[in-house]
Amino acid sequence: MALTTEALGEIRRLLEGEVPAAERCANVRKSFPGLSLTRCDVSDMSSETPIFETPEFCVYLIDTSEHCVRITNDPAAATGLVVAQKR
């Protein structure tokens, strides 16, 4: 599932909401059912550069098209997200 600039903007908007973090992530899942979403702590992603940040999250794109999952900065290659919560 390639992500457009508009889709990334919508994901950002959903993650910047006022509801609890778990509900915001659930809203992203509901809005983008073909996109995988993994949540973790930001410390788990310390060696990676996020595609964007919100006040509470760093967001990374993943590509699962090959045998191993890899972080990508290419929205056209993205098949999922890692949403890393800041503490």
MIDOSE-1310 file (N, C-alpha, C; in nm, 2 decimals, decimal comma, always signed):
residues 87
malt	+0,08/-0,12/+0,00/+0,00/+0,00/+0,00/+0,09/+0,12/+0,00; +0,09/+0,19/-0,11/+0,17/+0,32/-0,12/+0,10/+0,42/-0,04; +0,17/+0,51/+0,02/+0,11/+0,62/+0,09/+0,13/+0,75/+0,02; +0,03/+0,83/+0,01/+0,03/+0,96/-0,06/+0,07/+1,06/+0,05
teal	+0,10/+1,18/+0,00/+0,12/+1,29/+0,09/-0,01/+1,32/+0,17; -0,12/+1,31/+0,10/-0,25/+1,33/+0,17/-0,27/+1,23/+0,28; -0,24/+1,10/+0,25/-0,25/+1,00/+0,35/-0,16/+1,02/+0,47; -0,04/+1,06/+0,45/+0,05/+1,09/+0,56/+0,00/+1,21/+0,64
geir	-0,06/+1,31/+0,57/-0,12/+1,42/+0,65/-0,24/+1,38/+0,73; -0,32/+1,29/+0,68/-0,43/+1,23/+0,76/-0,38/+1,15/+0,88; -0,28/+1,07/+0,86/-0,22/+1,00/+0,97/-0,17/+1,09/+1,08; -0,10/+1,19/+1,04/-0,05/+1,29/+1,13/-0,17/+1,35/+1,21
rlle	-0,27/+1,39/+1,14/-0,39/+1,46/+1,20/-0,45/+1,36/+1,31; -0,46/+1,23/+1,27/-0,52/+1,14/+1,36/-0,44/+1,12/+1,48; -0,30/+1,12/+1,47/-0,21/+1,10/+1,58/-0,20/+1,22/+1,67; -0,24/+1,34/+1,62/-0,23/+1,46/+1,70/-0,36/+1,49/+1,78
gevp	-0,45/+1,40/+1,78/-0,58/+1,43/+1,84/-0,57/+1,44/+1,99; -0,68/+1,46/+2,05/-0,69/+1,48/+2,20/-0,72/+1,36/+2,28; -0,76/+1,25/+2,21/-0,80/+1,13/+2,28/-0,68/+1,05/+2,32; -0,69/+0,95/+2,41/-0,57/+0,87/+2,45/-0,50/+0,81/+2,33
aaer	-0,37/+0,79/+2,35/-0,28/+0,75/+2,25/-0,32/+0,62/+2,19; -0,37/+0,52/+2,27/-0,42/+0,39/+2,21/-0,54/+0,41/+2,12; -0,62/+0,50/+2,15/-0,74/+0,53/+2,07/-0,70/+0,60/+1,94; -0,60/+0,69/+1,94/-0,55/+0,75/+1,82/-0,49/+0,65/+1,73
canv	-0,41/+0,56/+1,78/-0,35/+0,45/+1,69/-0,47/+0,36/+1,64; -0,57/+0,33/+1,72/-0,68/+0,26/+1,67/-0,75/+0,33/+1,56; -0,76/+0,46/+1,57/-0,83/+0,54/+1,46/-0,75/+0,54/+1,33; -0,61/+0,53/+1,34/-0,53/+0,52/+1,22/-0,56/+0,38/+1,16
rksf	-0,56/+0,28/+1,24/-0,59/+0,14/+1,19/-0,72/+0,14/+1,12; -0,82/+0,20/+1,18/-0,96/+0,20/+1,12/-0,96/+0,27/+0,98; -0,89/+0,38/+0,98/-0,89/+0,47/+0,86/-0,80/+0,41/+0,75; -0,70/+0,33/+0,78/-0,61/+0,27/+0,68/-0,60/+0,12/+0,71
pgls	-0,71/+0,04/+0,68/-0,72/-0,10/+0,71/-0,61/-0,19/+0,64; -0,56/-0,15/+0,53/-0,46/-0,23/+0,46/-0,32/-0,20/+0,51; -0,30/-0,11/+0,60/-0,17/-0,06/+0,65/-0,14/-0,12/+0,78; -0,02/-0,19/+0,80/+0,01/-0,24/+0,93/+0,06/-0,13/+1,02
ltrc	+0,03/-0,14/+1,14/+0,08/-0,04/+1,24/+0,13/-0,11/+1,36; +0,25/-0,08/+1,40/+0,32/-0,13/+1,51/+0,35/-0,02/+1,61; +0,32/-0,04/+1,73/+0,35/+0,07/+1,84/+0,46/+0,02/+1,92; +0,55/+0,11/+1,95/+0,66/+0,08/+2,04/+0,70/+0,21/+2,12
dvsd	+0,80/+0,20/+2,20/+0,86/+0,31/+2,27/+0,97/+0,37/+2,18; +0,98/+0,50/+2,18/+1,07/+0,57/+2,10/+1,22/+0,52/+2,12; +1,25/+0,47/+2,23/+1,39/+0,42/+2,26/+1,42/+0,30/+2,17; +1,31/+0,23/+2,13/+1,33/+0,11/+2,04/+1,38/+0,15/+1,90
msse	+1,36/+0,28/+1,86/+1,39/+0,32/+1,73/+1,50/+0,43/+1,73; +1,59/+0,43/+1,83/+1,69/+0,53/+1,85/+1,79/+0,55/+1,73; +1,81/+0,45/+1,65/+1,90/+0,46/+1,54/+1,84/+0,49/+1,41; +1,71/+0,52/+1,41/+1,63/+0,55/+1,29/+1,59/+0,69/+1,28
tpif	+1,56/+0,74/+1,16/+1,51/+0,88/+1,15/+1,36/+0,87/+1,11; +1,27/+0,94/+1,19/+1,13/+0,93/+1,16/+1,09/+1,01/+1,03; +0,99/+0,96/+0,97/+0,93/+1,03/+0,85/+0,86/+1,16/+0,90; +0,80/+1,16/+1,01/+0,75/+1,28/+1,08/+0,73/+1,26/+1,23
etpe	+0,72/+1,37/+1,30/+0,70/+1,36/+1,44/+0,57/+1,44/+1,48; +0,51/+1,40/+1,58/+0,40/+1,48/+1,65/+0,45/+1,51/+1,79; +0,38/+1,58/+1,87/+0,42/+1,61/+2,00/+0,44/+1,48/+2,09; +0,37/+1,37/+2,05/+0,37/+1,25/+2,13/+0,44/+1,13/+2,06
fcvy	+0,45/+1,14/+1,93/+0,50/+1,02/+1,86/+0,60/+1,06/+1,75; +0,69/+0,96/+1,73/+0,78/+0,96/+1,61/+0,72/+0,85/+1,52; +0,71/+0,88/+1,39/+0,64/+0,79/+1,30/+0,75/+0,75/+1,19; +0,76/+0,62/+1,17/+0,85/+0,56/+1,07/+0,77/+0,48/+0,97
lidt	+0,82/+0,47/+0,85/+0,76/+0,39/+0,74/+0,83/+0,26/+0,73; +0,76/+0,15/+0,71/+0,82/+0,02/+0,69/+0,78/-0,03/+0,55; +0,87/-0,11/+0,50/+0,85/-0,18/+0,37/+0,86/-0,33/+0,40; +0,75/-0,41/+0,38/+0,75/-0,55/+0,41/+0,74/-0,63/+0,28
sehc	+0,78/-0,57/+0,17/+0,76/-0,63/+0,04/+0,86/-0,74/+0,01; +0,97/-0,74/+0,09/+1,07/-0,85/+0,07/+1,07/-0,94/+0,20; +1,16/-1,03/+0,20/+1,17/-1,13/+0,31/+1,18/-1,06/+0,45; +1,26/-0,96/+0,46/+1,28/-0,89/+0,59/+1,22/-0,75/+0,59
vrit	+1,16/-0,71/+0,70/+1,11/-0,58/+0,72/+1,22/-0,48/+0,72; +1,20/-0,36/+0,66/+1,30/-0,26/+0,67/+1,24/-0,12/+0,68; +1,31/-0,03/+0,74/+1,26/+0,11/+0,75/+1,28/+0,17/+0,61; +1,19/+0,25/+0,57/+1,20/+0,33/+0,44/+1,16/+0,47/+0,46
ndpa	+1,22/+0,56/+0,38/+1,17/+0,70/+0,37/+1,09/+0,72/+0,25; +1,06/+0,61/+0,17/+0,98/+0,62/+0,05/+0,83/+0,59/+0,07; +0,75/+0,68/+0,08/+0,61/+0,65/+0,10/+0,55/+0,56/-0,01; +0,60/+0,56/-0,13/+0,55/+0,47/-0,23/+0,58/+0,33/-0,20
aatg	+0,69/+0,30/-0,12/+0,73/+0,16/-0,09/+0,67/+0,12/+0,05; +0,61/+0,21/+0,12/+0,56/+0,18/+0,25/+0,44/+0,08/+0,25; +0,45/-0,02/+0,34/+0,34/-0,11/+0,36/+0,29/-0,10/+0,51; +0,36/-0,02/+0,59/+0,32/-0,01/+0,72/+0,39/+0,11/+0,80
lvva	+0,35/+0,12/+0,92/+0,40/+0,23/+1,01/+0,46/+0,17/+1,14; +0,55/+0,23/+1,19/+0,59/+0,21/+1,33/+0,56/+0,35/+1,40; +0,48/+0,34/+1,50/+0,44/+0,46/+1,58/+0,51/+0,45/+1,71; +0,62/+0,53/+1,73/+0,70/+0,52/+1,85/+0,66/+0,63/+1,95
qkr	+0,61/+0,59/+2,06/+0,56/+0,69/+2,16/+0,68/+0,75/+2,24; +0,68/+0,88/+2,25/+0,78/+0,95/+2,32/+0,74/+0,95/+2,47; +0,83/+0,94/+2,56/+0,80/+0,94/+2,70/+0,84/+1,06/+2,77
